[in-house]
Amino acid sequence: MASVELSALPNDIIIAIATQLRRQHSSNVDFLAFILVNKQWHQLGLRVFYGNIALTDSTLAPFTESFNVLAYGKCVRSLTLKIEATDDETPRQCAAKAEPTLLSKGLTQLTPLISNFKNLASFSLCAQGLSRNPVLADRQPESVPRKNIVALLKALPETCTNLELDTRGYDHREEYEQVHMCDAVRAILPRMHNVRIRVGAMCHEMFGTGEFTPTHLPNLKSLIVNYGA
């Protein structure tokens, strides 16, 4: 059988190999060896490595502090953030000391990064259900500040056409805040293809304005809105 030069392999085959390495190996050793083969494999491998990023509230801060957005931001096509059960101080406790929660700090740091994800297609922010860990079984997900949600929605690049926003009702705003999450959602709906929303408070302005002029949604393929936790 005739051998094939590595440089002669089509990009789609190289990407398929990289994808399988990411899926089938718990360690990144083989994948790191893959991206060191040559420049072509390195560039295509990074598209796979950073293509789908999943974070939790505990990994959010390390990611925002170390991710080289100028070098790799264009590789990110899907970003998922899962808010887990916590034993940290509640938003009210932190507010009493005029301190943001760790989650709020992480979301604030993430916001300017997102605007540089020039090929982002999907964004998901979800609160997890009750923890399977018996130690955390009675703890709820941390409440997400609505000001952070609004900032994230406004920062989403035009390429982002799929949105999942599910706080399970665990979102809040401070008494002095005037942010309106429904306005931020309505502003990006016209370009959306698939949307699922479940938040603690919403009104008709999420889908229309004034005496209710419906928002034009020419690209929408699916829309799921859940009421209640």
Backbone as JSON, one array per atom type, in Angstrom:
{
  "sequence": "MASVELSALPNDIIIAIATQLRRQHSSNVDFLAFILVNKQWHQLGLRVFYGNIALTDSTLAPFTESFNVLAYGKCVRSLTLKIEATDDETPRQCAAKAEPTLLSKGLTQLTPLISNFKNLASFSLCAQGLSRNPVLADRQPESVPRKNIVALLKALPETCTNLELDTRGYDHREEYEQVHMCDAVRAILPRMHNVRIRVGAMCHEMFGTGEFTPTHLPNLKSLIVNYGA",
  "N": [[0.85, -1.19, 0.0], [0.58, 2.17, -0.91], [2.23, 4.84, 0.71], [1.01, 7.8, 2.36], [1.71, 11.19, 2.34], [1.77, 13.19, 5.27], [1.11, 15.86, 5.01], [-0.5, 15.8, 2.84], [-2.96, 14.93, 3.56], [-6.46, 15.55, 3.66], [-8.06, 18.39, 5.22], [-10.46, 17.82, 6.57], [-10.25, 15.15, 7.28], [-8.07, 15.19, 9.02], [-9.15, 16.76, 11.07], [-11.19, 15.05, 11.87], [-9.72, 12.95, 12.97], [-8.51, 14.28, 15.12], [-10.79, 14.93, 16.58], [-11.74, 12.4, 17.38], [-9.64, 11.62, 19.04], [-9.97, 13.45, 21.12], [-12.43, 12.66, 22.11], [-12.17, 9.97, 22.91], [-10.11, 9.61, 24.7], [-9.18, 9.96, 28.02], [-7.01, 11.25, 28.95], [-4.9, 13.98, 27.91], [-2.59, 13.43, 26.62], [-2.12, 12.0, 24.17], [-3.45, 13.68, 22.43], [-2.0, 16.05, 22.65], [0.39, 15.17, 21.56], [-0.5, 14.84, 18.99], [-1.0, 17.5, 18.06], [1.54, 18.38, 17.82], [2.66, 17.36, 15.58], [2.91, 18.73, 13.08], [2.72, 22.09, 11.67], [0.26, 22.42, 10.36], [-1.37, 20.39, 11.52], [-1.27, 21.26, 14.09], [-2.67, 23.74, 14.03], [-5.22, 22.93, 13.14], [-5.83, 21.09, 15.11], [-6.07, 22.69, 17.39], [-8.44, 23.98, 16.85], [-10.25, 21.98, 17.35], [-9.63, 21.33, 20.0], [-10.23, 23.66, 21.47], [-12.75, 24.1, 20.59], [-15.24, 23.36, 21.82], [-16.12, 24.45, 24.84], [-16.58, 23.76, 28.22], [-17.57, 24.92, 31.3], [-17.61, 25.24, 34.89], [-18.91, 26.91, 37.83], [-16.79, 26.77, 39.52], [-14.54, 26.39, 37.94], [-14.53, 28.57, 36.38], [-13.2, 31.04, 37.06], [-10.35, 30.29, 37.0], [-10.2, 29.74, 34.24], [-10.82, 32.21, 32.97], [-8.67, 33.69, 33.82], [-6.46, 32.53, 32.66], [-6.86, 31.9, 29.96], [-5.86, 32.44, 26.66], [-7.16, 34.69, 24.88], [-6.71, 36.2, 22.57], [-5.15, 34.56, 20.99], [-6.57, 32.12, 20.82], [-9.29, 32.59, 20.93], [-10.84, 32.71, 18.58], [-11.23, 30.07, 17.99], [-13.23, 29.03, 19.54], [-16.39, 27.66, 19.51], [-18.57, 26.78, 20.89], [-19.85, 27.47, 24.07], [-20.31, 26.52, 27.34], [-21.7, 27.0, 30.5], [-22.03, 25.8, 33.66], [-23.83, 26.16, 36.57], [-23.27, 25.21, 39.77], [-24.31, 23.47, 42.83], [-23.61, 25.09, 45.91], [-21.58, 25.92, 48.76], [-20.74, 28.35, 49.39], [-20.81, 31.81, 50.47], [-24.0, 33.39, 50.33], [-25.57, 35.51, 47.78], [-26.88, 37.6, 49.16], [-25.56, 37.63, 51.62], [-23.0, 38.38, 50.81], [-23.6, 40.84, 49.67], [-24.26, 42.31, 51.89], [-21.8, 42.82, 52.88], [-20.81, 44.33, 50.94], [-19.53, 42.97, 48.89], [-18.88, 41.22, 45.86], [-20.0, 37.95, 44.81], [-18.03, 34.94, 44.27], [-18.9, 33.79, 41.92], [-20.13, 35.95, 40.6], [-17.87, 37.57, 40.23], [-16.39, 35.93, 38.5], [-18.09, 35.81, 36.25], [-18.09, 38.47, 35.52], [-15.44, 38.73, 34.69], [-15.49, 37.02, 32.55], [-17.11, 38.21, 30.63], [-15.84, 40.29, 28.88], [-14.19, 38.58, 27.45], [-15.89, 36.95, 25.93], [-16.85, 38.56, 23.86], [-14.78, 38.45, 22.12], [-14.84, 35.96, 21.02], [-15.02, 35.17, 18.1], [-16.18, 33.3, 16.42], [-18.18, 32.08, 17.79], [-20.96, 30.01, 18.16], [-22.87, 28.9, 19.83], [-24.25, 29.43, 23.06], [-24.52, 28.59, 26.44], [-25.96, 28.87, 29.59], [-26.52, 27.39, 32.53], [-28.2, 26.4, 35.49], [-27.46, 23.81, 37.65], [-29.27, 20.88, 38.76], [-30.28, 19.62, 42.03], [-27.51, 18.54, 43.92], [-25.84, 15.39, 43.51], [-24.07, 14.63, 45.34], [-24.09, 13.67, 48.64], [-23.32, 15.4, 50.65], [-23.83, 17.87, 49.6], [-26.48, 17.73, 49.07], [-28.73, 19.14, 49.99], [-28.33, 21.68, 49.15], [-28.76, 24.52, 47.09], [-28.35, 25.71, 43.65], [-26.1, 28.46, 43.12], [-27.39, 31.74, 43.2], [-27.73, 33.66, 40.27], [-26.5, 36.79, 39.39], [-28.55, 39.16, 37.8], [-27.55, 41.36, 36.46], [-25.12, 40.46, 35.54], [-25.92, 38.48, 33.75], [-27.24, 40.03, 31.81], [-25.08, 41.56, 30.88], [-23.49, 39.54, 29.75], [-25.18, 38.62, 27.68], [-25.3, 40.88, 26.06], [-22.69, 40.95, 25.24], [-22.36, 38.81, 23.55], [-21.19, 37.63, 20.43], [-22.12, 38.44, 17.0], [-22.19, 36.08, 15.61], [-23.25, 34.18, 17.27], [-25.92, 32.12, 17.47], [-27.48, 30.4, 18.87], [-29.02, 29.84, 21.93], [-29.08, 29.02, 25.33], [-30.56, 29.62, 28.32], [-30.88, 29.05, 31.48], [-31.67, 29.41, 34.6], [-33.07, 28.1, 36.49], [-34.72, 29.59, 38.04], [-33.05, 30.68, 39.88], [-31.95, 33.45, 39.99], [-31.18, 36.93, 40.41], [-31.63, 40.43, 41.24], [-30.19, 43.38, 42.61], [-31.68, 45.8, 44.84], [-31.14, 48.41, 44.04], [-30.57, 48.24, 41.39], [-31.29, 48.69, 37.91], [-31.42, 47.04, 35.79], [-32.83, 45.21, 33.07], [-33.59, 42.14, 32.17], [-35.19, 41.07, 30.16], [-35.22, 42.92, 28.06], [-32.61, 42.67, 27.11], [-32.6, 40.05, 26.17], [-34.55, 40.21, 24.14], [-33.27, 41.87, 22.32], [-31.39, 40.27, 21.03], [-32.79, 38.18, 19.97], [-33.77, 38.25, 17.2], [-31.69, 37.23, 15.57], [-31.38, 34.66, 16.39], [-31.42, 31.05, 16.21], [-32.07, 28.73, 17.69], [-33.55, 28.59, 20.86], [-33.71, 28.37, 24.37], [-35.27, 29.15, 27.37], [-35.37, 29.71, 30.85], [-35.98, 31.49, 33.52], [-35.94, 33.48, 36.57], [-37.7, 35.65, 36.51], [-39.75, 37.15, 34.09], [-41.16, 39.08, 31.39], [-43.66, 40.41, 29.06], [-42.12, 42.01, 27.44], [-39.95, 40.64, 26.62], [-40.5, 39.55, 24.21], [-41.72, 41.48, 22.69], [-42.7, 44.99, 22.17], [-43.86, 48.19, 23.52], [-47.33, 48.68, 23.01], [-47.42, 46.12, 22.59], [-45.83, 45.19, 20.14], [-44.9, 42.66, 18.2], [-41.73, 41.02, 18.24], [-39.69, 40.64, 15.41], [-38.79, 37.56, 14.17], [-37.03, 36.13, 12.12], [-35.22, 34.03, 11.77], [-35.69, 32.03, 13.55], [-35.87, 28.7, 14.68], [-36.51, 26.99, 16.78], [-38.13, 27.49, 19.91], [-38.21, 27.49, 23.3], [-39.8, 28.18, 26.25], [-39.77, 28.08, 29.62], [-41.81, 28.22, 32.48], [-41.46, 28.79, 35.89], [-39.62, 26.85, 38.36]],
  "CA": [[0.0, 0.0, 0.0], [1.38, 3.38, -1.01], [2.12, 5.72, 1.86], [0.48, 9.13, 2.09], [2.36, 12.25, 3.1], [0.85, 13.8, 6.23], [0.67, 17.16, 4.5], [-1.46, 15.59, 1.75], [-4.27, 14.57, 4.11], [-7.44, 16.65, 3.67], [-8.31, 18.96, 6.54], [-11.59, 17.18, 7.27], [-9.76, 13.89, 7.87], [-7.24, 15.56, 10.18], [-10.08, 17.2, 12.12], [-11.89, 13.85, 12.36], [-8.77, 12.24, 13.84], [-8.39, 15.06, 16.36], [-12.06, 14.8, 17.31], [-11.77, 11.08, 18.01], [-8.68, 11.64, 20.15], [-10.58, 14.2, 22.23], [-13.58, 11.93, 22.65], [-11.89, 8.62, 23.38], [-8.99, 9.54, 25.64], [-9.36, 10.79, 29.2], [-5.79, 12.05, 29.08], [-4.6, 14.8, 26.74], [-1.24, 13.12, 26.15], [-2.16, 11.68, 22.74], [-3.87, 14.86, 21.67], [-0.86, 16.96, 22.62], [1.33, 14.63, 20.57], [-1.12, 15.08, 17.69], [-0.84, 18.88, 17.6], [2.97, 18.66, 17.64], [3.13, 16.7, 14.36], [3.38, 19.81, 12.2], [1.97, 23.33, 11.84], [-1.11, 22.2, 9.91], [-2.07, 19.61, 12.53], [-1.37, 22.11, 15.28], [-3.73, 24.72, 13.84], [-6.51, 22.23, 13.07], [-6.07, 20.47, 16.41], [-6.53, 23.71, 18.33], [-9.85, 24.23, 16.56], [-11.0, 20.93, 18.04], [-9.35, 21.4, 21.44], [-10.94, 24.8, 22.06], [-14.04, 24.28, 19.92], [-16.35, 23.25, 22.76], [-15.62, 24.7, 26.19], [-17.57, 23.6, 29.28], [-17.05, 25.43, 32.56], [-18.48, 25.31, 36.06], [-18.58, 28.12, 38.57], [-15.5, 26.58, 40.19], [-13.46, 26.47, 36.95], [-14.7, 29.8, 35.62], [-12.12, 32.01, 37.34], [-9.08, 29.86, 36.41], [-10.27, 29.86, 32.79], [-10.74, 33.61, 32.55], [-7.36, 34.23, 34.17], [-5.37, 31.9, 31.92], [-7.16, 31.68, 28.54], [-5.28, 33.42, 25.73], [-8.27, 34.94, 23.98], [-6.22, 36.72, 21.3], [-4.62, 33.45, 20.2], [-7.47, 30.98, 20.67], [-10.7, 32.96, 21.0], [-11.52, 32.41, 17.33], [-11.47, 28.63, 17.91], [-14.36, 28.65, 20.39], [-17.68, 27.66, 18.82], [-19.62, 26.49, 21.86], [-19.45, 27.77, 25.44], [-21.31, 26.08, 28.31], [-21.39, 27.33, 31.89], [-22.94, 25.13, 34.58], [-23.79, 26.69, 37.93], [-23.48, 24.06, 40.63], [-24.64, 23.71, 44.24], [-22.48, 25.74, 46.55], [-21.65, 26.23, 50.19], [-20.18, 29.68, 49.57], [-21.75, 32.79, 50.97], [-25.07, 33.72, 49.4], [-25.48, 36.88, 47.3], [-27.31, 38.54, 50.2], [-24.49, 37.74, 52.6], [-21.92, 39.16, 50.22], [-24.07, 42.21, 49.47], [-24.21, 42.97, 53.19], [-20.41, 43.24, 53.08], [-20.45, 45.06, 49.71], [-18.59, 42.14, 48.13], [-19.5, 40.32, 44.9], [-19.71, 36.54, 45.01], [-17.03, 34.42, 43.35], [-19.57, 33.6, 40.63], [-20.27, 37.27, 39.97], [-16.54, 37.98, 39.8], [-16.03, 35.14, 37.34], [-18.91, 36.23, 35.11], [-17.59, 39.79, 35.13], [-14.19, 38.52, 33.96], [-15.79, 36.29, 31.31], [-17.84, 39.05, 29.68], [-15.03, 40.85, 27.79], [-13.62, 37.51, 26.64], [-16.9, 36.43, 25.01], [-16.95, 39.41, 22.67], [-13.67, 38.09, 21.23], [-15.06, 34.63, 20.46], [-15.58, 35.64, 16.83], [-16.9, 32.22, 15.73], [-19.08, 31.44, 18.74], [-22.27, 29.7, 17.59], [-23.82, 28.49, 20.87], [-23.92, 29.8, 24.44], [-25.44, 27.99, 27.41], [-25.74, 29.12, 31.02], [-27.53, 26.56, 33.19], [-28.06, 26.01, 36.89], [-27.63, 22.39, 37.82], [-30.22, 20.43, 39.76], [-29.7, 19.31, 43.33], [-26.29, 17.75, 43.8], [-25.88, 13.98, 43.89], [-23.19, 14.5, 46.49], [-24.93, 13.8, 49.83], [-22.9, 16.56, 51.44], [-24.43, 19.05, 48.99], [-27.81, 17.35, 48.62], [-29.75, 20.12, 50.36], [-27.92, 23.01, 48.73], [-29.26, 24.94, 45.79], [-27.36, 26.42, 42.85], [-25.93, 29.85, 43.52], [-28.2, 32.69, 42.44], [-26.94, 34.38, 39.28], [-26.89, 38.2, 39.29], [-29.11, 39.48, 36.49], [-26.68, 42.32, 35.79], [-24.1, 39.67, 34.84], [-26.58, 37.83, 32.61], [-27.45, 41.06, 30.8], [-23.77, 41.9, 30.3], [-23.08, 38.42, 28.9], [-26.01, 38.61, 26.48], [-24.88, 42.01, 25.22], [-21.34, 40.69, 24.74], [-22.35, 37.71, 22.58], [-20.92, 38.09, 19.07], [-23.21, 38.25, 16.04], [-22.18, 34.7, 15.13], [-23.94, 33.31, 18.22], [-27.32, 31.99, 17.05], [-28.15, 29.4, 19.7], [-28.93, 30.32, 23.31], [-29.77, 28.34, 26.42], [-30.45, 30.41, 29.54], [-31.72, 28.33, 32.45], [-31.21, 29.6, 35.98], [-34.02, 27.39, 37.35], [-35.28, 30.59, 38.94], [-32.03, 31.18, 40.8], [-31.31, 34.68, 39.53], [-31.64, 38.03, 41.25], [-31.02, 41.75, 41.07], [-30.2, 44.17, 43.83], [-32.75, 46.79, 44.85], [-30.73, 49.65, 43.37], [-30.28, 47.97, 39.97], [-32.37, 48.95, 36.97], [-31.26, 46.17, 34.62], [-34.02, 44.47, 32.65], [-33.08, 41.02, 31.39], [-36.05, 40.83, 29.0], [-34.76, 43.78, 26.97], [-31.37, 42.11, 26.57], [-32.96, 38.86, 25.4], [-35.26, 40.64, 22.93], [-32.33, 42.49, 21.39], [-30.62, 39.28, 20.26], [-33.67, 37.13, 19.43], [-33.93, 38.2, 15.75], [-30.67, 36.43, 14.88], [-31.31, 33.34, 17.0], [-32.01, 29.88, 15.57], [-32.62, 27.86, 18.73], [-33.53, 29.29, 22.14], [-34.44, 27.82, 25.52], [-35.16, 30.11, 28.47], [-36.07, 29.54, 32.12], [-35.38, 32.43, 34.47], [-36.78, 33.75, 37.72], [-38.7, 36.66, 36.21], [-39.78, 37.59, 32.71], [-42.39, 39.78, 31.04], [-43.97, 40.4, 27.63], [-41.13, 42.76, 26.69], [-38.95, 39.73, 26.08], [-40.89, 39.18, 22.85], [-42.39, 42.59, 22.01], [-42.52, 46.31, 22.78], [-45.0, 49.1, 23.52], [-48.64, 48.04, 23.16], [-47.02, 44.79, 22.15], [-45.43, 44.98, 18.76], [-44.08, 41.45, 18.28], [-40.38, 41.04, 17.69], [-39.55, 39.86, 14.18], [-37.84, 36.47, 14.39], [-36.96, 35.45, 10.83], [-34.31, 32.89, 11.75], [-35.99, 31.12, 14.66], [-36.28, 27.33, 14.38], [-37.14, 26.42, 17.98], [-38.17, 28.39, 21.06], [-38.81, 26.86, 24.48], [-39.81, 29.06, 27.41], [-40.31, 27.39, 30.79], [-42.21, 29.06, 33.61], [-41.31, 28.08, 37.15], [-38.4, 26.07, 38.51]],
  "C": [[0.89, 1.24, 0.0], [1.16, 4.25, 0.21], [1.61, 7.09, 1.43], [1.21, 10.14, 2.96], [1.34, 12.9, 4.04], [0.29, 15.11, 5.71], [-0.37, 17.02, 3.4], [-2.84, 15.22, 2.26], [-5.21, 15.76, 4.09], [-7.7, 17.13, 5.09], [-9.42, 18.24, 7.3], [-11.18, 15.85, 7.9], [-8.91, 14.18, 9.11], [-8.12, 15.98, 11.35], [-10.82, 16.02, 12.71], [-10.99, 13.05, 13.31], [-8.65, 12.96, 15.18], [-9.64, 14.93, 17.22], [-12.14, 13.47, 18.04], [-10.79, 11.01, 19.19], [-9.26, 12.35, 21.37], [-11.69, 13.41, 22.9], [-13.18, 10.66, 23.39], [-10.79, 8.54, 24.43], [-9.22, 10.5, 26.81], [-8.15, 11.7, 29.43], [-5.57, 12.84, 27.8], [-3.25, 14.48, 26.12], [-1.23, 12.86, 24.65], [-2.53, 12.9, 21.91], [-2.73, 15.88, 21.57], [0.2, 16.49, 21.64], [0.82, 14.91, 19.16], [-0.82, 16.5, 17.19], [0.63, 19.27, 17.43], [3.53, 18.04, 16.36], [3.69, 17.72, 13.37], [2.46, 21.02, 12.37], [0.51, 23.15, 11.46], [-1.92, 21.46, 10.97], [-2.25, 20.42, 13.81], [-2.56, 23.07, 15.16], [-5.11, 24.06, 13.83], [-6.85, 21.59, 14.41], [-6.58, 21.46, 17.43], [-7.99, 24.06, 18.1], [-10.73, 23.21, 17.26], [-10.85, 21.07, 19.55], [-10.15, 22.5, 22.12], [-12.34, 24.99, 21.47], [-15.23, 24.28, 20.85], [-15.81, 23.37, 24.18], [-16.77, 24.59, 27.18], [-16.93, 24.0, 30.6], [-18.08, 25.26, 33.67], [-18.12, 26.59, 36.81], [-17.24, 28.0, 39.28], [-14.32, 26.65, 39.22], [-13.5, 27.76, 36.15], [-13.54, 30.77, 35.81], [-10.77, 31.56, 36.78], [-9.06, 30.0, 34.89], [-10.08, 31.31, 32.35], [-9.36, 34.21, 32.82], [-6.24, 33.68, 33.3], [-5.62, 31.78, 30.41], [-6.61, 32.81, 27.68], [-6.31, 33.71, 24.63], [-7.8, 35.46, 22.62], [-5.73, 35.6, 20.39], [-5.68, 32.4, 19.87], [-8.95, 31.32, 20.7], [-11.48, 32.6, 19.74], [-11.84, 30.93, 17.17], [-12.75, 28.21, 18.63], [-15.67, 28.78, 19.63], [-18.84, 27.4, 19.77], [-19.08, 26.73, 23.27], [-20.59, 27.41, 26.38], [-20.83, 26.41, 29.71], [-22.45, 26.72, 32.79], [-22.74, 25.68, 35.99], [-24.17, 25.57, 38.88], [-23.89, 24.47, 42.04], [-23.4, 24.22, 44.96], [-22.68, 25.87, 48.04], [-20.98, 27.57, 50.47], [-21.23, 30.61, 50.16], [-22.78, 33.13, 49.91], [-24.89, 35.14, 48.9], [-25.87, 37.91, 48.35], [-26.23, 38.73, 51.25], [-23.35, 38.59, 52.08], [-22.33, 40.62, 50.04], [-24.0, 43.0, 50.77], [-22.8, 43.48, 53.48], [-19.88, 44.01, 51.86], [-19.42, 44.3, 48.9], [-19.35, 41.29, 47.12], [-19.15, 38.87, 45.21], [-18.62, 36.12, 44.03], [-17.63, 34.22, 41.97], [-19.69, 34.93, 39.89], [-18.93, 37.78, 39.46], [-16.13, 37.25, 38.52], [-16.79, 35.55, 36.1], [-18.46, 37.6, 34.61], [-16.31, 39.67, 34.31], [-14.44, 37.83, 32.62], [-16.36, 37.19, 30.23], [-16.96, 39.64, 28.58], [-14.38, 39.78, 26.92], [-14.61, 37.07, 25.56], [-16.98, 37.27, 23.73], [-15.83, 39.13, 21.67], [-13.76, 36.67, 20.69], [-15.77, 34.82, 19.11], [-16.35, 34.57, 16.06], [-17.86, 31.48, 16.65], [-20.46, 31.24, 18.11], [-23.31, 29.42, 18.67], [-23.31, 28.91, 22.25], [-24.98, 29.23, 25.37], [-25.01, 28.35, 28.82], [-26.87, 28.42, 31.76], [-27.19, 26.33, 34.65], [-28.34, 24.53, 36.99], [-28.72, 22.09, 38.85], [-29.53, 20.14, 41.07], [-28.53, 18.34, 43.16], [-26.52, 16.3, 44.2], [-24.96, 13.7, 45.08], [-24.03, 14.69, 47.76], [-24.57, 14.99, 50.71], [-23.57, 17.84, 50.93], [-25.89, 18.85, 48.63], [-28.87, 18.4, 48.89], [-29.41, 21.53, 49.89], [-28.4, 23.3, 47.32], [-28.14, 25.59, 44.98], [-27.26, 27.87, 43.32], [-26.76, 30.75, 42.62], [-27.3, 33.52, 41.52], [-27.39, 35.84, 39.22], [-27.38, 38.54, 37.89], [-28.25, 40.49, 35.74], [-25.58, 41.6, 35.01], [-24.69, 38.98, 33.62], [-26.76, 38.83, 31.48], [-26.13, 41.42, 30.11], [-23.28, 40.8, 29.37], [-23.86, 38.41, 27.6], [-25.6, 39.72, 25.52], [-23.51, 41.77, 24.59], [-21.29, 39.59, 23.69], [-22.1, 38.24, 21.18], [-22.08, 37.78, 18.14], [-23.29, 36.82, 15.53], [-22.97, 33.76, 16.03], [-25.43, 33.28, 17.9], [-28.08, 30.93, 17.82], [-27.92, 29.77, 21.16], [-29.73, 29.42, 24.24], [-29.5, 29.13, 27.69], [-31.41, 29.83, 30.56], [-31.12, 28.48, 33.84], [-32.06, 28.81, 36.97], [-34.64, 28.34, 38.38], [-34.29, 31.17, 39.91], [-31.26, 32.33, 40.17], [-31.91, 35.84, 40.32], [-31.03, 39.34, 40.77], [-31.14, 42.5, 42.39], [-31.25, 45.28, 43.71], [-32.4, 48.04, 44.05], [-30.56, 49.47, 41.86], [-31.52, 48.19, 39.11], [-32.3, 48.03, 35.74], [-32.53, 45.38, 34.35], [-33.57, 43.36, 31.7], [-33.89, 40.8, 30.11], [-35.62, 41.67, 27.81], [-33.51, 43.2, 26.3], [-31.64, 40.87, 25.73], [-33.61, 39.27, 24.08], [-34.31, 41.19, 21.88], [-31.59, 41.49, 20.52], [-31.5, 38.21, 19.63], [-33.75, 37.11, 17.9], [-32.89, 37.35, 15.02], [-30.62, 34.99, 15.36], [-32.0, 32.26, 16.15], [-32.72, 28.98, 16.58], [-32.45, 28.52, 20.09], [-34.3, 28.49, 23.18], [-34.18, 28.72, 26.71], [-35.98, 29.66, 29.67], [-35.35, 30.41, 33.14], [-36.41, 32.78, 35.54], [-37.88, 34.76, 37.47], [-38.61, 37.04, 34.74], [-41.11, 38.28, 32.44], [-42.56, 39.78, 29.53], [-42.92, 41.13, 26.81], [-39.98, 41.88, 26.19], [-39.22, 39.43, 24.61], [-41.59, 40.3, 22.09], [-42.18, 43.89, 22.75], [-43.82, 47.09, 22.76], [-46.31, 48.42, 23.84], [-48.58, 46.6, 22.67], [-46.95, 44.68, 20.63], [-44.48, 43.8, 18.76], [-42.71, 41.64, 17.65], [-40.3, 40.14, 16.47], [-38.45, 38.82, 14.36], [-37.71, 35.63, 13.12], [-36.13, 34.18, 10.82], [-34.66, 31.8, 12.75], [-36.5, 29.77, 14.17], [-36.97, 26.67, 15.57], [-37.04, 27.42, 19.12], [-38.91, 27.68, 22.19], [-38.67, 27.83, 25.65], [-40.5, 28.33, 28.55], [-40.65, 28.41, 31.88], [-42.1, 28.24, 34.88], [-40.05, 27.25, 37.15], [-38.61, 24.63, 38.12]]
}
